[in-house]
């Protein structure tokens, strides 16, 4: 293989691919990037077996061929080339010679036959998704996924189709986030479970795109493609919990408060919370009092009164501070509503005037 290309374009593509490479001691080939050159095109591939990526870019192909090299070594070398616009990649004596006007390096290669195939998802189930909307859907719920992989369905992002769009859901059984994103002309599909750890890389790979990507689905993979970029993720084989059953059907107490007031009060309260990060809401509709209290024998205690519009019944209920504070990043409204049905049932948090997002938090056991 022998090619010449523009350093800036190569650096951009390698930076995307290098993030997907695996850190597997027993399979060193997963730490590699595969470079394939033919017909004036360079195809860059990387995979960690959970995710796979392919990026193509136009280059001058002097001699076609392919080579596998360490993604980290190649990326860091190219990243630190500052004075040269063009770069040459050539296989010499089974090593990759990378040269510019001012620099020349030789990088050890790996057997290309060991590089895994990246799955190609058929286009039988295909629709387009606006990338900013896709990313917003992921970001609105991903923090609610379980960090433990003991139950794979809980360490994933659940996607399902509705008449007017796609619903994103995540839960770790203590809290749950649901975000509805409008998608035009999408095909109905059954549930999709994308591993939580994959969504961060999907976001970073697509975040520069402001238009639509093509989404293809099958039983084992979901793929996103845009022009010369293709990324595919394994999907989890499992059944997501029927979460709608645990959403309370009635509301006995409701509090509407400015989002920033609630965030500030919760952060102050957390200073005085115990090792379980417990905060207690005291709601007194007749007195129009919404009070948050925390107590720690080693630190002290705090009582915080917040201006709020309150209706319904009197209530005292405790939560883990950490499970509440996360959701505000997903709420664009200035005001939020907190809905309660009982002391042993979850609280529902919504942005006022926003029906696209719902957050559910289980109370702490007394």
C-alpha positions in Angstrom: 0.0 0.0 0.0 1.2 3.5 -0.8 -1.1 6.6 -0.6 -0.9 10.4 -0.3 -3.6 12.4 1.4 -4.5 15.6 3.2 -3.3 15.5 6.8 -6.3 17.3 8.2 -8.9 15.0 6.7 -6.9 11.9 7.7 -6.5 13.2 11.3 -10.2 13.8 11.6 -11.1 10.3 10.4 -8.4 8.6 12.5 -9.6 10.5 15.6 -13.2 9.1 15.1 -11.9 5.5 14.5 -9.4 5.5 17.3 -12.1 6.0 19.9 -13.8 2.8 18.8 -10.7 0.6 19.1 -10.8 -2.0 21.9 -8.4 -2.3 24.9 -8.3 -6.1 24.9 -5.0 -7.7 26.0 -6.0 -11.1 24.7 -7.0 -9.7 21.3 -4.4 -7.0 20.4 -5.9 -6.7 16.9 -8.8 -4.8 18.4 -6.5 -2.0 19.4 -5.7 -1.6 15.7 -7.1 0.5 12.9 -7.4 -1.2 9.5 -6.5 1.0 6.5 -7.7 -0.2 3.0 -6.7 1.7 -0.1 -8.2 1.2 -3.6 -9.8 3.2 -6.4 -8.7 6.6 -5.1 -10.4 5.9 -1.7 -9.0 5.1 1.8 -11.4 3.1 4.0 -10.6 3.4 7.8 -12.1 0.7 10.0 -12.1 0.1 13.8 -14.1 -2.2 16.1 -14.2 -3.3 19.7 -16.7 -6.1 18.8 -19.5 -4.0 20.4 -19.1 -1.1 18.1 -17.8 -0.9 14.6 -16.9 2.1 12.4 -16.0 2.7 8.8 -14.9 6.1 7.3 -13.9 6.6 3.7 -12.0 9.6 2.3 -10.6 10.5 -1.1 -6.8 10.0 -1.4 -4.2 9.5 -4.1 -3.6 5.8 -4.3 -0.2 5.0 -5.7 -0.4 1.3 -4.8 -3.5 -0.3 -3.4 -3.4 -2.5 -0.3 -4.4 -2.8 3.3 -2.6 -2.6 6.7 -3.5 -2.8 10.4 -1.6 -0.6 12.9 -2.1 0.6 16.4 -4.9 3.2 16.5 -3.4 5.1 19.4 0.1 5.2 17.9 -1.1 6.4 14.5 -3.5 8.9 16.0 -1.0 10.5 18.4 1.6 10.8 15.7 -0.7 12.5 13.2 -2.2 14.7 15.9 1.2 16.1 16.7 2.2 17.0 13.2 1.6 20.7 13.0 3.6 22.1 10.0 2.7 19.8 7.2 -0.5 19.7 5.1 0.1 16.4 3.2 1.0 13.0 4.5 2.2 9.8 2.9 1.4 6.2 4.1 3.4 3.4 2.6 3.9 -0.3 3.6 7.7 -1.0 3.6 9.0 -4.4 4.8 5.7 -5.2 6.6 5.8 -1.9 8.5 3.8 1.3 7.9 6.0 4.2 6.9 4.3 7.5 7.7 6.1 10.5 6.3 5.6 14.3 5.8 7.9 17.0 4.6 9.5 17.4 8.0 8.9 14.0 9.7 9.1 10.3 9.0 8.1 7.4 11.3 7.8 3.6 11.0 4.9 1.9 12.8 4.7 -1.8 13.5 1.9 -3.6 11.7 -0.4 -6.5 12.6 -1.8 -9.3 10.5 -4.8 -7.9 8.5 -6.4 -11.4 8.4 -6.9 -11.2 12.2 -9.0 -8.0 11.9 -12.7 -8.8 12.6 -15.4 -8.1 10.0 -17.6 -5.1 10.7 -21.3 -6.1 10.3 -23.3 -4.6 7.4 -26.9 -4.1 8.3 -29.4 -4.6 5.5 -31.7 -1.8 4.5 -35.0 -3.7 5.0 -35.8 -1.6 8.1 -34.5 1.9 7.4 -35.5 5.4 8.3 -33.9 8.8 8.7 -33.2 10.5 12.0 -32.2 14.1 12.5 -28.9 13.9 14.4 -29.5 16.7 16.9 -32.8 15.0 17.8 -31.1 11.6 18.1 -28.4 13.0 20.3 -30.9 14.8 22.5 -32.9 11.6 22.9 -29.8 9.7 24.1 -28.6 12.5 26.4 -32.0 13.0 27.9 -32.1 9.5 29.4 -28.7 7.9 29.4 -27.7 8.9 32.9 -30.6 6.8 34.2 -29.1 3.5 32.9 -27.6 1.1 35.3 -23.8 1.1 35.4 -23.9 -2.6 36.3 -24.0 -5.1 33.5 -25.6 -7.8 35.6 -28.9 -7.1 34.0 -28.1 -6.0 30.4 -31.5 -4.6 29.7 -31.1 -2.1 32.5 -27.6 -1.1 31.3 -29.0 -0.1 28.0 -31.1 2.6 26.2 -34.5 1.4 25.1 -35.9 2.8 21.9 -39.5 2.1 20.6 -41.5 3.6 17.8 -44.7 5.5 18.2 -47.0 7.1 15.6 -45.3 10.4 15.7 -41.7 9.5 16.7 -39.3 7.5 18.7 -39.3 7.1 22.5 -36.0 6.8 24.4 -36.1 5.2 27.9 -33.5 4.3 30.5 -33.8 3.0 34.1 -31.7 1.5 36.8 -34.8 0.5 38.8 -34.4 3.5 41.2 -35.2 6.1 38.6 -36.4 6.3 35.0 -36.2 8.8 32.2 -38.4 8.9 29.1 -37.9 11.3 26.2 -40.1 11.4 23.1 -38.5 12.7 19.9 -40.5 13.5 16.8 -39.3 11.6 13.7 -41.0 12.0 10.3 -41.5 9.0 8.0 -39.9 6.5 10.3 -40.8 2.8 10.0 -42.4 1.1 13.0 -40.1 -1.3 14.8 -40.1 -3.4 17.9 -38.0 -2.4 20.9 -34.3 -1.8 20.4 -31.9 -2.0 23.3 -28.6 -0.3 22.7 -25.8 -0.9 25.3 -25.4 2.3 27.4 -21.6 2.2 27.0 -22.0 2.4 23.3 -24.3 5.5 23.2 -21.5 7.8 24.3 -19.3 6.8 21.3 -22.3 7.0 19.0 -22.9 10.6 20.2 -19.3 11.6 19.8 -19.1 10.1 16.3 -22.2 11.9 15.1 -22.1 15.1 17.0 -20.6 17.1 14.1 -23.5 16.3 11.8 -26.5 18.7 11.9 -28.6 16.9 9.2 -30.2 13.5 8.9 -28.6 10.1 9.3 -29.9 6.9 7.8 -30.7 4.3 10.5 -30.8 0.6 9.6 -32.0 -2.2 12.0 -32.0 -5.9 12.3 -32.2 -8.4 15.2 -28.5 -8.0 16.2 -27.4 -4.6 15.0 -28.3 -1.0 14.6 -26.3 1.1 12.1 -26.1 4.9 11.4 -24.7 6.1 8.1 -24.0 9.6 6.7 -22.1 10.2 3.5 -18.7 8.5 4.1 -19.4 7.6 7.7 -20.8 4.3 9.0 -21.1 3.2 12.6 -22.8 0.1 13.9 -23.6 -1.1 17.4 -24.6 -4.4 18.8 -28.1 -4.5 20.3 -29.1 -6.4 23.4 -31.4 -9.5 23.1 -33.8 -9.0 26.0 -37.2 -7.6 27.1 -37.3 -4.1 28.6 -39.5 -3.8 31.7 -43.1 -2.7 31.1 -42.3 0.6 32.8 -45.6 2.3 32.1 -47.2 0.1 34.7 -45.2 1.9 37.5 -46.1 5.4 36.4 -48.8 6.6 38.8 -52.2 7.1 37.2 -53.4 9.7 39.7 -51.9 12.8 41.4 -52.8 13.7 45.0 -50.2 16.5 45.4 -48.5 18.7 42.9 -45.8 21.3 43.3 -44.7 23.8 40.6 -41.4 25.5 41.3 -38.8 27.4 39.3 -36.2 24.9 38.2 -33.2 27.0 39.2 -34.6 27.6 42.7 -35.1 23.8 43.2 -31.6 23.0 41.9 -30.0 25.6 44.3 -32.0 24.3 47.2 -31.1 20.7 46.5 -27.4 21.5 46.3 -27.5 23.4 49.6 -29.5 20.5 51.2 -27.0 18.0 50.0 -24.2 19.6 52.0 -26.0 18.5 55.1 -27.3 15.2 53.9 -26.3 11.8 55.4 -24.3 9.0 53.8 -27.4 7.9 51.9 -27.8 11.4 50.3 -31.3 11.6 51.8 -33.4 14.8 51.3 -37.0 15.1 52.6 -39.7 17.1 51.0 -42.4 18.5 53.3 -45.4 19.8 51.4 -48.1 21.9 53.2 -50.7 23.1 50.6 -52.8 25.1 53.1 -49.8 27.0 54.4 -48.3 27.2 50.9 -45.0 25.7 52.2 -42.6 23.6 50.2 -39.8 22.7 52.5 -36.7 20.5 51.9 -34.8 19.3 55.0 -31.6 17.3 55.5 -29.8 16.2 58.6 -26.4 14.8 59.3 -25.2 14.1 62.8 -21.6 14.9 61.9 -22.3 18.1 60.0 -25.6 19.6 61.0 -29.0 20.2 59.5 -30.7 22.4 56.9 -34.2 23.6 56.3 -34.9 25.2 52.9 -38.2 26.9 52.0 -38.9 27.4 48.3 -41.5 29.6 46.7 -43.9 27.3 44.9 -47.5 26.8 43.7 -48.9 23.9 45.6 -52.2 22.0 45.3 -53.5 18.8 46.8 -52.8 16.9 50.0 -50.2 17.4 52.7 -47.2 15.1 52.2 -43.7 14.2 53.6 -41.5 12.0 51.4 -37.7 11.3 51.2 -35.5 10.8 48.1 -31.9 10.2 47.2 -30.6 13.7 46.2 -28.4 12.2 43.4 -31.4 10.6 41.7 -33.2 13.9 41.5 -30.5 16.3 40.5 -29.6 14.5 37.3 -32.8 15.0 35.5 -32.7 18.8 35.2 -30.1 18.6 32.4 -33.0 17.2 30.3 -35.5 19.9 31.1 -35.5 23.1 29.1 -38.4 24.7 30.8 -37.9 27.4 33.5 -40.4 25.8 35.8 -40.9 22.1 36.8 -43.8 20.2 38.2 -43.4 17.6 40.9 -46.3 15.1 41.1 -47.0 12.7 44.0 -49.6 10.0 44.5 -48.5 8.5 47.8 -45.5 8.3 50.1 -44.6 4.8 48.8 -45.0 5.6 45.1 -42.6 7.4 42.8 -42.4 11.1 42.2 -42.9 12.4 38.6 -40.9 15.3 37.4 -41.8 17.2 34.2 -40.9 20.5 32.7 -44.0 22.8 32.7 -45.4 22.9 29.2 -43.2 20.0 28.0 -44.9 16.7 27.4 -41.9 15.1 25.7 -39.9 14.3 28.9 -40.9 12.4 32.0 -38.7 11.5 35.0 -39.6 9.1 37.7 -37.9 8.7 41.0 -38.6 6.1 43.6 -38.8 7.3 47.3 -36.4 6.1 49.9 -37.5 3.4 52.3 -38.1 4.7 55.8 
